[in-house]
Amino acid sequence: MQDAITLFIDSILIERGLSGETGQAYASDLKAFHDWLSPEERADLTRVDRRRFTSFLMQGRKEGLKPSTVARRLVAVKMFFRFLSAEGLIQTDLTECLDSPKLWRNLPEILSPEQVDRLLNAPDKKSPKGLRDRAMLELMYACGLRVSELVNLQLHQFHFDDGYIRIRGKGRKERLVPIAKASAKQVTIYVKNVRPGLIANDSDAGQIVFLSLNGKPLTRARIWQLIRELATEAGLPHGIHPHSLRHSFASHLLSAGAPLRTIQEMLGHADISTTQIYTHVDQQRLKQVHSSFHPRA
């Protein structure tokens, strides 16, 4: 089974172009599944039935795993068995009957426009660090960036004269995302007035946009920490994280009437079902529509 898992991970990385982080996550999920099975089941996967799959997933819930992690485990197992079936290593895909993980998806927490404004105004715009942090927050909210996309962002991806940036997302897929002039202005201030002083501390930073005060590229962990600190300064609820801005970007666009397909393209979602989660959190807009158009409202 271990050899089959290795072949599967190589397949999704090379043939499907998934990111290394996704490959590591799936490898971890399948290791947990491997360890869960008995020696007899590992040697003969046809011994595994629906009950065993369900027990494995429920054990994750009992261990306190987040619903999103349990859902990812299910995706990993389903993809693995689909791969085994396609390669002729098993005769039947035993996971076809398993429910979709979207049933377990948590609704994201969304910041209000007022809360976003408070967060954007939290950095000290008189200091180099504050100008950098403001530019970083502006980009994440204005373009709905993942934190991994932000840390890898390079100068040549900016096309402010044409009003967009080019993003390389999951699976190395590229997308074009519009950016407002006000947000582009904040980023330009940082790039022209602050970044040159930071990069002087480390000539190896190259084209990376967001740097630490020591001239090193910012890490994902540091950006998480910065946003927590800024959220606290802004008096926002505990638990604000980089993805909060991405969620808010999508929800606010939907509330303003943007088509779901357009939001999907800007977020870089491969499947629109991932984007549809924002329709469940836009309750205020739905209530307004109902109040305006339903004859019994």
C-alpha positions as CSV (number, residue, x, y, z in Angstrom):
1,M,0.0,0.0,0.0
2,Q,2.9,2.4,0.8
3,D,4.2,2.0,-2.8
4,A,0.8,2.7,-4.2
5,I,0.5,5.9,-2.0
6,T,3.9,7.1,-3.3
7,L,2.8,6.5,-6.9
8,F,-0.5,8.4,-6.3
9,I,1.3,11.4,-4.7
10,D,3.7,11.6,-7.7
11,S,0.8,11.4,-10.0
12,I,-1.1,14.3,-8.6
13,L,2.0,16.5,-8.4
14,I,3.2,15.8,-11.9
15,E,0.2,15.0,-14.0
16,R,-2.4,17.2,-12.2
17,G,-0.1,20.0,-11.3
18,L,-1.2,20.2,-7.7
19,S,1.0,22.2,-5.3
20,G,3.6,20.6,-3.0
21,E,1.6,21.7,0.0
22,T,-1.4,19.8,-1.2
23,G,0.7,16.8,-2.0
24,Q,2.1,16.8,1.6
25,A,-1.4,17.2,3.1
26,Y,-2.8,14.3,1.0
27,A,0.3,12.2,1.9
28,S,-0.4,12.9,5.6
29,D,-4.0,12.0,5.3
30,L,-3.2,8.7,3.5
31,K,-0.6,7.8,6.1
32,A,-3.3,8.2,8.8
33,F,-5.6,6.0,6.7
34,H,-2.8,3.4,6.3
35,D,-2.1,3.4,10.0
36,W,-5.9,3.0,10.7
37,L,-6.2,-0.1,8.6
38,S,-5.3,-3.6,9.8
39,P,-2.3,-5.4,8.3
40,E,-4.8,-7.7,6.4
41,E,-6.6,-4.7,5.0
42,R,-3.4,-3.0,3.9
43,A,-2.4,-6.2,2.1
44,D,-5.8,-6.5,0.4
45,L,-7.7,-3.3,0.0
46,T,-10.8,-5.2,-1.2
47,R,-11.3,-6.1,2.5
48,V,-12.1,-2.4,3.2
49,D,-15.8,-1.7,3.1
50,R,-18.0,1.5,3.5
51,R,-18.2,1.0,7.3
52,R,-14.4,1.1,7.6
53,F,-14.2,4.3,5.6
54,T,-16.8,5.9,7.7
55,S,-15.2,4.8,10.9
56,F,-11.9,6.3,9.8
57,L,-13.5,9.6,9.1
58,M,-15.5,9.6,12.3
59,Q,-12.4,8.8,14.3
60,G,-10.9,12.0,13.0
61,R,-13.9,13.9,14.3
62,K,-13.6,12.3,17.7
63,E,-9.9,13.3,17.8
64,G,-11.0,16.9,17.4
65,L,-10.0,17.5,13.8
66,K,-11.6,20.4,12.1
67,P,-14.5,19.5,9.7
68,S,-12.4,20.9,6.8
69,T,-9.5,18.5,7.7
70,V,-11.9,15.5,7.9
71,A,-13.4,16.6,4.5
72,R,-9.8,16.8,3.0
73,R,-9.2,13.3,4.3
74,L,-12.2,12.1,2.5
75,V,-11.0,13.8,-0.7
76,A,-7.6,12.2,-0.4
77,V,-9.0,8.7,0.2
78,K,-11.5,9.0,-2.7
79,M,-8.8,10.3,-5.1
80,F,-6.5,7.5,-4.0
81,F,-9.0,4.8,-4.7
82,R,-10.0,6.4,-8.0
83,F,-6.3,6.3,-8.9
84,L,-6.0,2.6,-7.9
85,S,-9.1,1.8,-10.0
86,A,-7.8,3.7,-13.0
87,E,-4.4,1.9,-12.8
88,G,-6.1,-1.5,-12.6
89,L,-4.7,-2.1,-9.1
90,I,-8.3,-2.7,-7.8
91,Q,-11.3,-3.8,-9.7
92,T,-13.9,-1.5,-8.1
93,D,-13.6,2.0,-6.6
94,L,-14.8,1.3,-3.1
95,T,-15.3,5.0,-2.2
96,E,-17.9,6.0,-4.9
97,C,-20.7,5.6,-2.4
98,L,-19.1,8.0,0.2
99,D,-20.9,11.3,0.7
100,S,-19.3,14.5,-0.6
101,P,-17.2,16.5,1.8
102,K,-19.0,19.7,1.0
103,L,-21.7,18.5,3.5
104,W,-19.3,19.1,6.3
105,R,-18.0,22.5,5.2
106,N,-18.0,25.2,7.8
107,L,-19.4,28.6,6.9
108,P,-16.6,31.2,6.9
109,E,-16.6,34.1,9.2
110,I,-17.0,37.4,7.3
111,L,-15.8,40.9,8.4
112,S,-18.2,43.7,7.8
113,P,-17.0,46.6,5.5
114,E,-16.6,48.7,8.6
115,Q,-14.5,46.1,10.3
116,V,-12.3,45.8,7.2
117,D,-11.8,49.6,7.2
118,R,-10.7,49.4,10.9
119,L,-8.2,46.7,10.0
120,L,-6.9,48.5,7.0
121,N,-6.4,51.7,9.1
122,A,-4.7,49.9,12.0
123,P,-1.1,50.1,10.7
124,D,1.0,53.2,11.5
125,K,1.3,54.9,8.1
126,K,4.1,57.1,9.4
127,S,6.5,54.1,9.8
128,P,8.0,51.9,7.1
129,K,6.5,48.8,8.7
130,G,3.1,50.4,8.8
131,L,3.2,51.3,5.2
132,R,4.2,47.8,4.3
133,D,1.5,46.3,6.4
134,R,-1.1,48.6,5.0
135,A,-0.1,47.7,1.4
136,M,-0.2,44.0,2.3
137,L,-3.7,44.3,3.8
138,E,-5.0,46.3,0.8
139,L,-3.8,43.6,-1.6
140,M,-5.3,40.8,0.3
141,Y,-8.7,42.4,0.6
142,A,-8.7,44.1,-2.8
143,C,-7.8,41.0,-4.7
144,G,-8.8,38.1,-2.4
145,L,-5.4,36.7,-2.2
146,R,-4.4,33.5,-0.3
147,V,-1.6,34.1,2.1
148,S,0.6,31.7,0.1
149,E,0.0,33.8,-3.0
150,L,0.9,37.0,-1.1
151,V,4.3,35.7,0.2
152,N,5.3,34.5,-3.3
153,L,4.1,37.7,-5.1
154,Q,6.8,39.3,-7.3
155,L,7.1,42.8,-8.7
156,H,6.6,41.7,-12.3
157,Q,3.1,40.4,-11.5
158,F,1.9,44.0,-11.0
159,H,0.2,45.7,-14.0
160,F,-1.3,48.7,-12.3
161,D,-1.4,50.8,-15.5
162,D,-3.9,48.2,-16.8
163,G,-5.6,47.8,-13.5
164,Y,-4.8,44.2,-12.6
165,I,-2.3,41.9,-11.1
166,R,-1.3,38.4,-12.3
167,I,-1.6,35.7,-9.6
168,R,-0.1,32.2,-9.6
169,G,-2.4,30.1,-7.4
170,K,-2.8,26.5,-6.5
171,G,-1.5,24.0,-9.0
172,R,0.6,26.9,-10.6
173,K,-2.6,28.1,-12.3
174,E,-2.5,31.8,-13.3
175,R,-5.4,34.2,-13.1
176,L,-5.8,38.0,-13.6
177,V,-7.4,39.9,-10.8
178,P,-8.5,43.6,-11.0
179,I,-7.2,46.0,-8.4
180,A,-8.8,49.3,-7.5
181,K,-6.7,52.5,-7.9
182,A,-6.8,53.3,-4.2
183,S,-5.3,49.9,-3.3
184,A,-2.8,50.1,-6.1
185,K,-1.7,53.5,-4.8
186,Q,-1.0,52.1,-1.3
187,V,1.1,49.3,-2.8
188,T,3.0,51.7,-5.0
189,I,3.8,53.9,-2.0
190,Y,5.3,50.8,-0.3
191,V,7.2,49.6,-3.4
192,K,8.7,53.0,-4.2
193,N,9.4,54.4,-0.7
194,V,9.9,51.5,1.7
195,R,10.9,48.3,-0.2
196,P,14.2,49.8,-1.5
197,G,15.4,50.4,2.0
198,L,14.4,46.9,3.1
199,I,16.0,45.1,0.1
200,A,19.3,46.9,0.8
201,N,19.6,44.6,3.8
202,D,19.5,41.4,1.7
203,S,20.5,41.3,-1.9
204,D,19.0,37.8,-2.3
205,A,15.4,39.0,-1.9
206,G,15.1,39.3,-5.7
207,Q,11.6,40.3,-7.0
208,I,9.7,39.3,-3.9
209,V,7.3,42.2,-2.9
210,F,6.8,41.9,0.8
211,L,9.9,41.8,2.9
212,S,10.7,41.8,6.6
213,L,12.6,44.7,8.2
214,N,15.7,42.6,7.8
215,G,15.1,42.3,4.0
216,K,14.0,38.7,4.1
217,P,10.8,37.5,2.4
218,L,7.9,37.5,4.8
219,T,6.7,34.0,5.8
220,R,3.1,32.8,6.0
221,A,3.5,32.3,9.8
222,R,4.7,35.9,10.2
223,I,1.8,37.3,8.1
224,W,-0.6,35.3,10.3
225,Q,1.0,36.9,13.4
226,L,0.9,40.4,11.9
227,I,-2.7,40.2,11.1
228,R,-3.6,38.9,14.5
229,E,-1.7,41.8,16.1
230,L,-3.3,44.4,13.8
231,A,-6.8,42.9,14.4
232,T,-6.2,43.3,18.1
233,E,-5.1,46.9,17.7
234,A,-8.3,47.5,15.6
235,G,-10.5,46.1,18.4
236,L,-11.8,43.2,16.2
237,P,-13.0,39.9,17.5
238,H,-10.4,37.2,18.3
239,G,-9.6,34.7,15.6
240,I,-9.1,37.1,12.6
241,H,-6.6,35.5,10.1
242,P,-5.4,36.1,6.6
243,H,-8.2,34.1,5.0
244,S,-10.7,36.4,6.7
245,L,-9.9,39.1,4.2
246,R,-10.3,36.6,1.3
247,H,-13.7,35.5,2.6
248,S,-14.7,39.1,3.1
249,F,-13.6,40.0,-0.5
250,A,-15.8,37.3,-1.9
251,S,-18.8,38.0,0.3
252,H,-18.8,41.7,-0.2
253,L,-18.6,41.3,-4.0
254,L,-21.6,38.9,-3.9
255,S,-23.5,41.3,-1.7
256,A,-22.9,44.1,-4.3
257,G,-24.4,41.8,-7.0
258,A,-21.3,40.4,-8.6
259,P,-21.9,37.1,-10.6
260,L,-20.8,34.0,-8.8
261,R,-18.8,32.8,-11.8
262,T,-16.9,36.0,-11.9
263,I,-16.1,35.7,-8.2
264,Q,-15.0,32.1,-8.8
265,E,-12.5,33.3,-11.5
266,M,-11.1,36.0,-9.2
267,L,-10.6,33.6,-6.3
268,G,-9.1,31.0,-8.5
269,H,-11.5,28.2,-7.5
270,A,-11.4,25.2,-9.8
271,D,-14.9,24.2,-8.8
272,I,-17.8,26.6,-8.4
273,S,-19.2,24.5,-5.6
274,T,-16.3,25.9,-3.5
275,T,-17.4,29.5,-4.3
276,Q,-21.1,28.7,-3.6
277,I,-20.4,28.6,0.1
278,Y,-20.6,32.5,0.1
279,T,-24.2,32.3,-1.0
280,H,-25.0,30.8,2.4
281,V,-23.4,33.6,4.4
282,D,-25.0,36.5,2.4
283,Q,-28.1,36.4,4.5
284,Q,-28.7,40.1,4.6
285,R,-28.8,40.4,0.8
286,L,-31.2,37.5,0.6
287,K,-33.5,39.1,3.2
288,Q,-33.5,42.3,1.3
289,V,-34.4,40.6,-2.0
290,H,-37.2,38.6,-0.3
291,S,-38.5,41.8,1.3
292,S,-38.5,43.7,-2.0
293,F,-40.0,41.1,-4.3
294,H,-42.0,38.5,-2.4
295,P,-45.8,39.2,-2.4
296,R,-46.1,38.1,1.3
297,A,-43.1,40.0,2.5
